[in-house]
Amino acid sequence: MSPDVLKSSISSMIGGFCFLVVGLWMVKTGSPVLIHNYHIAQIPRNRIPYVAKLIGFGLAVAGVGLVLAGIIAFMFKIPVSFALPLVLIFFGISISLLTAIIFTFQPWS
C-alpha cells in the first residue's frame, strides 16, 4: 500500500470520526455551542435545540460518509472513494447548511 493511500484513508477516518462524535453530541444534547451566534440570533429560544439537532444530524451523516470513504480507500487501496460515501458527505453537509440558511434568513417571515 502506498503512503498516500494510507494517509488519505487514515485522515478521512479520523476526520469522519470527529464529525460523527460532534454531530451525535449535538443531536443528543441540542446544544447550540458550536453554531455561530448570528445563525441563531433570529431563531426563537424554543426552536434553538431543534436547529442544533438538525445541524448535528447533518454533521453525523457527513462523518459517516468520511469514515466510509476512509474504509473503502483502505480496503481497495485507492485514494479516491466510491459514490456512496461522497453522496453521504454531500447530503450531510447540505442538511447542515440548509438548516442554518433557512433558520437564519427565515424566508417565510
C-alpha positions as CSV (number, residue, x, y, z in Angstrom):
1,M,0.0,0.0,0.0
2,S,1.3,3.4,-0.9
3,P,1.9,6.0,1.8
4,D,-0.5,8.4,0.0
5,V,-3.4,5.9,0.2
6,L,-2.6,5.1,3.8
7,K,-2.5,8.8,4.8
8,S,-5.7,9.5,2.8
9,S,-7.6,6.7,4.4
10,I,-6.5,7.4,8.0
11,S,-7.1,11.1,7.8
12,S,-10.5,10.5,6.3
13,M,-11.4,8.1,9.1
14,I,-10.1,10.4,11.9
15,G,-11.9,13.4,10.4
16,G,-15.1,11.5,9.9
17,F,-15.0,10.2,13.4
18,C,-14.6,13.7,14.8
19,F,-17.6,14.9,12.7
20,L,-19.6,11.9,13.8
21,V,-18.9,12.4,17.5
22,V,-19.6,16.1,17.4
23,G,-22.8,15.6,15.3
24,L,-24.1,12.9,17.7
25,W,-23.4,15.1,20.7
26,M,-25.3,17.9,19.1
27,V,-28.2,15.6,18.3
28,K,-28.3,14.2,21.8
29,T,-28.0,17.5,23.7
30,G,-29.5,20.0,21.3
31,S,-26.7,22.3,22.4
32,P,-26.0,25.3,20.0
33,V,-22.5,25.9,21.4
34,L,-20.8,25.1,18.0
35,I,-23.2,27.3,16.0
36,H,-22.3,30.9,15.3
37,N,-24.3,33.4,17.2
38,Y,-25.5,35.2,14.0
39,H,-27.1,31.9,12.9
40,I,-29.3,31.6,16.0
41,A,-29.9,35.3,16.7
42,Q,-33.2,35.4,14.8
43,I,-34.4,32.0,16.0
44,P,-36.9,31.8,18.9
45,R,-35.4,30.3,22.0
46,N,-37.7,27.3,22.0
47,R,-36.5,26.4,18.4
48,I,-32.8,26.6,19.0
49,P,-32.4,23.0,20.3
50,Y,-34.3,21.7,17.2
51,V,-32.0,23.6,14.9
52,A,-28.9,22.4,16.8
53,K,-30.2,18.8,16.4
54,L,-30.7,19.2,12.7
55,I,-27.3,20.6,12.2
56,G,-25.8,17.9,14.3
57,F,-27.6,15.2,12.3
58,G,-26.1,16.7,9.1
59,L,-22.6,16.6,10.7
60,A,-23.1,13.0,11.8
61,V,-24.2,11.9,8.3
62,A,-21.2,13.7,6.8
63,G,-19.0,11.9,9.4
64,V,-20.3,8.5,8.4
65,G,-19.5,9.3,4.8
66,L,-16.0,10.3,5.6
67,V,-15.4,7.2,7.7
68,L,-16.8,5.0,4.9
69,A,-14.6,6.8,2.4
70,G,-11.6,6.0,4.5
71,I,-12.5,2.4,4.9
72,I,-13.1,2.0,1.2
73,A,-9.8,3.7,0.4
74,F,-8.0,1.4,2.8
75,M,-9.7,-1.8,1.6
76,F,-9.4,-1.2,-2.1
77,K,-6.0,0.7,-1.8
78,I,-7.2,3.7,-3.8
79,P,-7.1,7.3,-2.5
80,V,-10.5,8.2,-4.1
81,S,-13.6,6.6,-2.6
82,F,-16.8,5.5,-4.3
83,A,-20.1,7.2,-4.8
84,L,-21.9,6.2,-1.6
85,P,-19.5,8.0,0.8
86,L,-19.5,11.0,-1.4
87,V,-23.3,11.1,-1.5
88,L,-23.4,10.8,2.3
89,I,-20.8,13.6,2.7
90,F,-22.7,15.9,0.3
91,F,-26.1,15.0,1.9
92,G,-24.8,15.7,5.4
93,I,-23.2,19.0,4.6
94,S,-26.4,20.0,2.7
95,I,-28.6,19.3,5.7
96,S,-26.4,21.4,8.0
97,L,-26.0,24.3,5.6
98,L,-29.7,24.4,4.6
99,T,-30.8,24.3,8.2
100,A,-28.5,27.2,9.0
101,I,-29.6,29.2,6.0
102,I,-33.3,28.6,6.3
103,F,-33.5,29.3,10.0
104,T,-31.1,32.3,9.8
105,F,-32.9,34.1,7.0
106,Q,-36.4,32.9,7.6
107,P,-37.9,33.3,4.1
108,W,-41.4,32.6,5.5
109,S,-41.5,35.8,7.6
